[in-house]
Amino acid sequence: MTTVVAPTRTRSATPSLVAVAALLPVGPAAVAVLRLALPYYTADGNAASLAAVEAHPGRQSAVVWLTYVAVLTLVPGLFAAARVCRDAAPRLTTWALALSVPGYLSLGMLAGYDQLLWSVATADVSATDGAAVLDAAHPTIDISIGVFVLGHVVGTVLLGLALLRSGRVPAWAAWAVAVSQPMHFVATVVLGSPQVDFVAWSLTAVGMAMVARTLLAKAPR
């Protein structure tokens, strides 16, 4: 009797999964570029920030666009990354999302500040009046900065550790994610170096690209 073996049917990743996976490195890469382009990176106070933006309005416009890209892509990318590590590290993944999601959502408030900076800098108002407008910002700006800093720095460390524990991405990629945001914090607060900050966010982007690769490789076949 002849046994007929049915051919193995394969199914590639769906277009929706490919689209979601593609979001993973886009957000961090957008932030990496905007941190390098930011004209007021080391400015001290609203008046100094406004003066820097007035000198480089094109760079500030690019920052606003890149921040918008980041706002649209960072949170979906987090949930996509969680699919890779949540089964192997459920608690770490849960805490990573609990901190990172509100952190990244707070980026929208910071985008509003950057847009206001650009608007004031390009409008026909005096430097004194422009600085007064910025100084009168609603206190939610300060709250959103705190939520953003704490949430995305600690949350990304936990996400990197969850990816490391899962063993589903190369260890170097998991470590790249884990160390990237503490490196960003040091670059911003201690060193005042946009170049180091660019490297930090680029590490996040590279690590997330490897997560995207794993996500697509694990697609049903």
Rosetta silent file (secondary structure, phi, psi, omega in degrees, C-alpha in Angstrom):
SEQUENCE: MTTVVAPTRTRSATPSLVAVAALLPVGPAAVAVLRLALPYYTADGNAASLAAVEAHPGRQSAVVWLTYVAVLTLVPGLFAAARVCRDAAPRLTTWALALSVPGYLSLGMLAGYDQLLWSVATADVSATDGAAVLDAAHPTIDISIGVFVLGHVVGTVLLGLALLRSGRVPAWAAWAVAVSQPMHFVATVVLGSPQVDFVAWSLTAVGMAMVARTLLAKAPR
SCORE:     score description
SCORE:     0.000 S_00000001
   1 L     0.000  134.863 -178.462    0.000    0.000    0.000 S_00000001
   2 L   -93.352  127.846  178.094    1.327    3.406   -0.934 S_00000001
   3 L   -93.936  124.995  179.288    1.217    6.095    1.713 S_00000001
   4 L   -98.118  120.779  179.320    0.592    9.546    0.387 S_00000001
   5 L   -96.057  121.340  179.688    2.129   12.281    2.470 S_00000001
   6 L   -68.014  138.952  178.665    0.337   15.560    2.183 S_00000001
   7 L   -63.522  142.920  179.373    2.615   18.475    1.416 S_00000001
   8 L   -69.471  127.176  179.108    3.366   20.716    4.346 S_00000001
   9 L   -93.748  130.062  179.270    1.384   23.896    4.129 S_00000001
  10 L  -113.676  150.457  178.596    3.142   27.014    5.240 S_00000001
  11 L  -134.206  119.505 -178.839    1.657   30.356    6.050 S_00000001
  12 L   -75.040  169.876  178.672    3.770   33.441    6.147 S_00000001
  13 L   -59.444  141.180 -179.418    3.260   36.250    8.609 S_00000001
  14 L   -69.632  155.569  177.520    0.091   38.219    7.965 S_00000001
  15 H   -56.851  -35.776  179.694    0.354   41.771    6.632 S_00000001
  16 H   -66.225  -38.679  178.458   -1.001   43.095    9.922 S_00000001
  17 H   -67.660  -40.231  177.241    1.713   41.279   11.881 S_00000001
  18 H   -61.149  -42.395  179.960    4.383   42.580    9.519 S_00000001
  19 H   -63.853  -43.005  179.403    3.034   46.111    9.973 S_00000001
  20 H   -65.627  -43.303  179.018    3.030   45.807   13.767 S_00000001
  21 H   -61.961  -35.985 -179.858    6.535   44.333   13.796 S_00000001
  22 H   -65.110  -25.129  179.840    7.744   47.183   11.609 S_00000001
  23 H   -69.976  -24.393 -172.066    6.623   49.659   14.266 S_00000001
  24 H   -54.433  -51.664 -179.481    9.027   48.253   16.853 S_00000001
  25 H   -85.744  -13.392 -172.906   12.192   50.093   15.765 S_00000001
  26 H   -65.124  -48.139 -178.551   10.452   53.107   14.200 S_00000001
  27 H   -59.395  -54.643  178.381    9.542   54.905   17.427 S_00000001
  28 H   -60.419  -36.223  178.922   12.964   54.646   19.105 S_00000001
  29 H   -65.397  -39.220  177.569   14.694   55.542   15.825 S_00000001
  30 H   -62.653  -42.248  179.104   12.538   58.666   15.499 S_00000001
  31 H   -67.306  -37.501  178.365   13.442   59.721   19.037 S_00000001
  32 H   -57.582  -46.068 -178.897   17.135   59.033   18.365 S_00000001
  33 H   -68.767  -41.166 -177.984   17.136   61.444   15.438 S_00000001
  34 H   -68.051  -32.396  178.038   15.095   64.105   17.228 S_00000001
  35 H   -66.781  -30.891  177.051   17.409   64.044   20.239 S_00000001
  36 H   -76.426  -31.041 -176.774   20.288   64.772   17.880 S_00000001
  37 H   -86.680  -18.615 -172.519   18.335   67.527   16.101 S_00000001
  38 L   -54.835  117.132 -175.090   16.903   69.207   19.212 S_00000001
  39 L   -73.108  -22.575 -176.367   18.158   72.833   19.092 S_00000001
  40 L  -108.628   29.788 -172.812   17.727   73.541   22.809 S_00000001
  41 L   -50.839  -47.003 -176.421   19.257   70.310   24.134 S_00000001
  42 L  -105.340   14.504 -178.197   21.487   72.004   26.723 S_00000001
  43 L   -67.623  148.477 -179.158   19.424   75.180   27.126 S_00000001
  44 L  -113.652   99.292  177.713   18.714   76.390   30.647 S_00000001
  45 L    96.902  165.557 -176.252   15.168   77.674   31.006 S_00000001
  46 H   -65.812  -38.599 -179.038   12.400   78.716   28.643 S_00000001
  47 H   -63.031  -43.474  178.899   14.075   81.928   27.486 S_00000001
  48 H   -67.765  -38.717  177.533   17.224   80.078   26.439 S_00000001
  49 H   -62.696  -43.542  179.916   15.177   77.344   24.775 S_00000001
  50 H   -62.761  -41.661  178.696   13.195   79.939   22.850 S_00000001
  51 H   -62.879  -39.442  179.400   16.369   81.669   21.690 S_00000001
  52 H   -66.521  -39.916  179.551   17.777   78.365   20.459 S_00000001
  53 H   -69.909  -37.519  176.551   14.591   77.547   18.548 S_00000001
  54 H   -61.090  -32.918  178.979   14.498   81.036   17.011 S_00000001
  55 H   -77.509  -24.391 -176.787   18.008   80.383   15.715 S_00000001
  56 L  -137.809   64.057 -177.877   17.071   76.948   14.306 S_00000001
  57 H   -64.961  -32.391  178.956   13.328   76.843   13.494 S_00000001
  58 H   -63.976  -41.372  177.517   13.796   74.161   10.829 S_00000001
  59 H   -64.732  -39.917  179.310   15.378   71.787   13.311 S_00000001
  60 H   -66.871  -36.741  176.199   12.573   72.412   15.788 S_00000001
  61 H   -61.668  -41.436  177.136    9.991   71.709   13.090 S_00000001
  62 H   -62.657  -38.161  178.200   11.716   68.379   12.425 S_00000001
  63 H   -60.970  -43.240 -179.836   11.600   67.639   16.158 S_00000001
  64 H   -63.001  -44.861  178.441    7.827   68.190   16.219 S_00000001
  65 H   -62.698  -44.765 -178.779    7.295   65.865   13.241 S_00000001
  66 H   -66.130  -36.255  176.934    9.559   63.167   14.676 S_00000001
  67 H   -64.276  -38.173  177.607    7.837   63.379   18.055 S_00000001
  68 H   -62.435  -42.235  175.923    4.503   62.841   16.329 S_00000001
  69 H   -60.045  -43.601 -179.612    5.900   59.712   14.661 S_00000001
  70 H   -63.675  -42.224  179.796    7.133   58.498   18.053 S_00000001
  71 H   -60.112  -37.942 -177.918    3.761   59.133   19.720 S_00000001
  72 H   -75.422  -23.656 -169.405    2.031   57.033   17.056 S_00000001
  73 H  -114.377  -24.203 -172.944    4.457   54.103   17.155 S_00000001
  74 H   -65.528  -47.226 -177.107    6.050   53.662   20.589 S_00000001
  75 H   -68.638  -46.378  173.911    3.059   52.231   22.464 S_00000001
  76 H   -57.074  -35.766  177.075    1.974   49.789   19.713 S_00000001
  77 H   -63.859  -37.084  177.423    5.601   48.691   19.567 S_00000001
  78 H   -61.558  -46.141 -179.249    5.579   47.969   23.299 S_00000001
  79 H   -66.640  -33.055  175.823    2.562   45.693   23.023 S_00000001
  80 H   -67.002  -41.639  178.126    4.150   43.921   20.071 S_00000001
  81 H   -64.005  -35.693 -179.514    7.343   43.361   22.071 S_00000001
  82 H   -62.373  -27.818  178.680    5.291   42.018   24.976 S_00000001
  83 H   -63.350  -26.457 -177.486    4.038   39.212   22.740 S_00000001
  84 H   -79.168  -35.525 -169.976    7.587   37.871   22.588 S_00000001
  85 H  -116.132   -6.391 -171.971    8.343   37.778   26.317 S_00000001
  86 L   -67.989  -32.062 -179.610    5.081   37.741   28.296 S_00000001
  87 L   -69.820  -40.420 -177.544    4.750   33.934   28.451 S_00000001
  88 L   -82.694  -27.026 -178.301    8.287   33.404   29.740 S_00000001
  89 L  -139.807   69.612 -172.840    8.405   36.475   31.986 S_00000001
  90 H   -64.651  -40.464 -177.389    4.823   37.535   32.774 S_00000001
  91 H   -69.762  -46.413  178.641    5.525   39.668   35.844 S_00000001
  92 H   -60.054  -42.015 -179.472    8.437   41.558   34.333 S_00000001
  93 H   -65.193  -41.504  179.398    6.453   42.137   31.161 S_00000001
  94 H   -62.014  -45.876  178.959    3.416   43.375   33.086 S_00000001
  95 H   -67.110  -36.546  177.529    5.476   45.847   35.086 S_00000001
  96 H   -60.127  -44.630  178.776    7.333   46.936   31.968 S_00000001
  97 H   -69.651  -40.327 -178.194    4.048   47.781   30.267 S_00000001
  98 H   -60.495  -31.169  179.321    2.546   49.343   33.399 S_00000001
  99 H   -92.002  -44.120 -173.172    5.424   51.829   33.526 S_00000001
 100 H   -71.472  -38.702 -175.843    6.324   52.290   29.865 S_00000001
 101 H   -62.072  -53.706  176.793    2.831   52.798   28.442 S_00000001
 102 H   -64.178  -30.582  176.716    1.890   55.854   30.558 S_00000001
 103 H   -60.738  -51.113 -178.627    5.462   57.062   30.149 S_00000001
 104 H   -71.200  -32.842  175.983    5.299   57.030   26.370 S_00000001
 105 H   -63.977  -30.594  178.145    1.734   58.355   26.294 S_00000001
 106 L   -67.831  -15.838  178.349    2.998   61.358   28.258 S_00000001
 107 H   -60.668  -26.438  177.578    5.240   62.141   25.309 S_00000001
 108 H   -61.037  -37.067  177.042    2.197   63.729   23.687 S_00000001
 109 H   -66.347  -39.403  178.986    2.239   66.494   26.300 S_00000001
 110 H   -67.804  -33.166  175.628    5.915   67.138   25.625 S_00000001
 111 H   -62.456  -37.158  176.964    5.141   67.307   21.919 S_00000001
 112 H   -62.469  -38.304  177.767    2.694   70.084   22.725 S_00000001
 113 H   -65.349  -43.596  179.525    5.469   72.015   24.460 S_00000001
 114 H   -64.145  -38.314  177.834    7.782   71.602   21.466 S_00000001
 115 H   -65.925  -39.592  178.622    5.031   72.750   19.117 S_00000001
 116 H   -64.806  -40.628  176.544    4.391   75.781   21.328 S_00000001
 117 H   -56.958  -47.343 -179.264    8.108   76.599   21.297 S_00000001
 118 H   -63.979  -42.509 -178.260    8.133   76.519   17.501 S_00000001
 119 H   -63.828  -45.589 -179.942    4.944   78.598   17.245 S_00000001
 120 H   -65.574  -39.576 -177.884    6.183   81.288   19.627 S_00000001
 121 H   -67.114  -31.776 -176.832    9.595   81.367   17.953 S_00000001
 122 H   -96.922   -6.975  177.699    8.126   81.841   14.478 S_00000001
 123 L   -84.540  163.162 -179.022    5.365   84.278   15.482 S_00000001
 124 L   -88.113   68.329  177.066    5.850   88.021   15.525 S_00000001
 125 L  -127.557  156.259  179.692    6.160   88.366   19.296 S_00000001
 126 L   -71.962  158.612  178.373    8.949   89.712   21.443 S_00000001
 127 H   -61.308  -35.948 -179.933   11.346   87.375   23.208 S_00000001
 128 H   -66.073  -45.046  179.540   10.031   88.641   26.553 S_00000001
 129 H   -67.116  -39.674  178.942    6.411   87.925   25.664 S_00000001
 130 H   -62.108  -44.515  178.629    7.309   84.547   24.194 S_00000001
 131 H   -64.636  -34.504  179.087    9.177   83.502   27.320 S_00000001
 132 H   -65.349  -39.024  177.237    6.236   84.687   29.437 S_00000001
 133 H   -62.179  -45.412 -179.151    3.874   82.419   27.485 S_00000001
 134 H   -66.569  -37.798  179.262    6.169   79.441   28.009 S_00000001
 135 H   -66.515  -22.965 -178.676    6.615   80.236   31.707 S_00000001
 136 L   -90.256   17.125 -178.630    2.817   80.183   32.098 S_00000001
 137 L   -59.505  147.684 -179.955    2.584   76.558   30.930 S_00000001
 138 L   -64.026  143.538 -177.752    0.015   74.379   32.684 S_00000001
 139 L   -61.901  -16.074  176.791    1.462   72.284   35.564 S_00000001
 140 H   -62.802  -22.017  175.648    0.478   69.077   33.786 S_00000001
 141 H   -60.721  -47.354 -179.993    3.588   69.637   31.661 S_00000001
 142 H   -64.282  -39.623  178.756    5.783   69.093   34.724 S_00000001
 143 H   -64.453  -43.667 -179.230    3.751   66.056   35.775 S_00000001
 144 H   -64.379  -34.691  176.681    3.976   64.542   32.307 S_00000001
 145 H   -62.028  -45.152  179.051    7.750   65.031   32.299 S_00000001
 146 H   -62.560  -44.258  178.993    8.011   63.092   35.565 S_00000001
 147 H   -64.316  -41.224  179.513    5.757   60.289   34.325 S_00000001
 148 H   -62.442  -49.985 -176.403    7.654   60.123   31.043 S_00000001
 149 H   -63.370  -53.330 -178.727   11.102   59.983   32.626 S_00000001
 150 H   -63.085  -46.351 -174.579   10.256   57.453   35.345 S_00000001
 151 H   -64.774  -50.463 -173.492    7.988   55.358   33.149 S_00000001
 152 H   -78.158  -29.006  179.028   10.079   54.954   30.048 S_00000001
 153 H   -71.732  -56.345 -178.521   13.455   54.606   31.781 S_00000001
 154 H   -67.225  -41.310 -179.106   12.456   52.011   34.384 S_00000001
 155 H   -61.808  -39.502  179.832    9.909   50.369   32.092 S_00000001
 156 H   -70.402  -35.256  174.226   12.425   49.857   29.293 S_00000001
 157 H   -59.593  -46.940 -179.645   14.929   48.329   31.717 S_00000001
 158 H   -65.088  -36.811  177.247   12.264   45.851   32.835 S_00000001
 159 H   -63.942  -42.465  177.396   11.312   45.107   29.232 S_00000001
 160 H   -61.573  -40.964  178.357   14.933   44.349   28.410 S_00000001
 161 H   -67.673  -36.199  176.443   15.187   42.016   31.397 S_00000001
 162 H   -64.501  -41.695  177.383   11.937   40.305   30.374 S_00000001
 163 H   -64.433  -38.730  178.522   13.316   39.770   26.882 S_00000001
 164 H   -64.378  -45.591 -179.576   16.536   38.414   28.377 S_00000001
 165 H   -64.793  -32.850 -178.581   14.670   35.991   30.626 S_00000001
 166 H   -66.589  -29.764 -177.621   12.531   34.795   27.727 S_00000001
 167 L    69.506   13.532 -175.430   15.579   33.657   25.769 S_00000001
 168 L   -97.498   -5.357  172.782   13.704   34.396   22.543 S_00000001
 169 L  -128.056  157.656  176.739   15.949   37.189   21.357 S_00000001
 170 L   -55.729  142.201 -177.173   19.755   37.316   21.328 S_00000001
 171 H   -57.702  -38.095 -178.477   21.104   38.246   24.748 S_00000001
 172 H   -63.505  -34.279  179.296   22.977   41.225   23.324 S_00000001
 173 H   -69.377  -40.718  177.689   19.711   42.627   21.916 S_00000001
 174 H   -63.542  -42.614  178.180   17.942   42.261   25.263 S_00000001
 175 H   -66.409  -34.956  177.268   20.828   43.980   27.028 S_00000001
 176 H   -59.518  -42.558  177.071   20.801   46.746   24.408 S_00000001
 177 H   -66.107  -44.584 -174.432   17.182   47.473   25.317 S_00000001
 178 H   -64.571  -39.279 -175.053   17.841   47.219   29.065 S_00000001
 179 H   -91.166  -11.946 -170.861   20.812   49.609   29.190 S_00000001
 180 H   -64.328  -44.906 -174.939   19.657   52.074   26.544 S_00000001
 181 H   -78.576  -34.382  167.113   17.377   54.268   28.622 S_00000001
 182 H   -58.568  -36.217  176.120   19.619   54.570   31.693 S_00000001
 183 H   -64.589  -40.593  176.090   22.241   55.629   29.140 S_00000001
 184 H   -61.504  -42.386  179.809   19.765   58.175   27.749 S_00000001
 185 H   -61.863  -45.314  178.884   19.151   59.510   31.269 S_00000001
 186 H   -63.623  -42.075 -179.854   22.879   59.936   31.894 S_00000001
 187 H   -61.241  -37.818 -176.438   23.346   61.581   28.491 S_00000001
 188 H   -80.772  -49.747 -170.394   20.574   64.078   29.212 S_00000001
 189 H   -86.799  -38.802 -173.635   20.976   64.856   32.906 S_00000001
 190 H   -96.011  -52.421 -172.467   24.683   64.290   33.564 S_00000001
 191 H   -88.149  -30.069 -173.957   26.591   64.681   30.303 S_00000001
 192 L    61.577   40.122 -173.859   24.338   66.994   28.311 S_00000001
 193 L  -115.548  108.653  175.869   25.434   65.130   25.192 S_00000001
 194 H   -65.549  -27.120  179.318   23.029   64.743   22.248 S_00000001
 195 H   -67.478  -45.085  177.202   25.535   62.412   20.590 S_00000001
 196 H   -65.925  -37.464  178.142   25.481   59.958   23.488 S_00000001
 197 H   -62.851  -40.377  176.644   21.705   60.319   23.642 S_00000001
 198 H   -59.812  -43.653  178.511   21.493   59.423   19.941 S_00000001
 199 H   -63.065  -41.171 -178.351   23.518   56.275   20.605 S_00000001
 200 H   -60.694  -51.003 -179.859   21.273   55.383   23.562 S_00000001
 201 H   -68.883  -29.265  175.505   18.036   55.573   21.595 S_00000001
 202 H   -65.834  -34.667  174.814   19.692   53.832   18.657 S_00000001
 203 H   -61.529  -42.357  176.560   20.422   50.918   20.990 S_00000001
 204 H   -60.029  -44.464 -178.207   16.715   50.760   21.786 S_00000001
 205 H   -63.381  -43.111  179.851   15.891   50.790   18.077 S_00000001
 206 H   -65.414  -44.326  177.952   18.391   48.029   17.249 S_00000001
 207 H   -60.740  -42.192  179.258   17.172   45.882   20.135 S_00000001
 208 H   -68.366  -30.812  175.680   13.563   46.360   19.073 S_00000001
 209 H   -63.398  -37.571  176.887   14.463   45.463   15.498 S_00000001
 210 H   -69.837  -34.333  174.637   15.702   42.103   16.772 S_00000001
 211 H   -63.772  -41.729  177.637   12.463   41.690   18.718 S_00000001
 212 H   -60.952  -40.818  178.144   10.568   42.357   15.477 S_00000001
 213 H   -60.973  -43.821  178.180   12.643   39.703   13.743 S_00000001
 214 H   -64.243  -41.759 -179.550   11.750   37.195   16.464 S_00000001
 215 H   -59.681  -41.947  179.740    8.086   38.169   16.297 S_00000001
 216 H   -72.792  -35.270  179.771    7.978   37.473   12.568 S_00000001
 217 H   -67.883  -28.681 -179.363    9.971   34.248   12.905 S_00000001
 218 L   -88.675    5.287 -179.966    7.461   32.949   15.468 S_00000001
 219 L   -63.028  146.654  179.772    4.507   33.644   13.188 S_00000001
 220 L   -56.585  140.040 -179.474    2.237   30.633   12.591 S_00000001
 221 L  -130.356    0.000    0.000    3.341   28.473    9.667 S_00000001
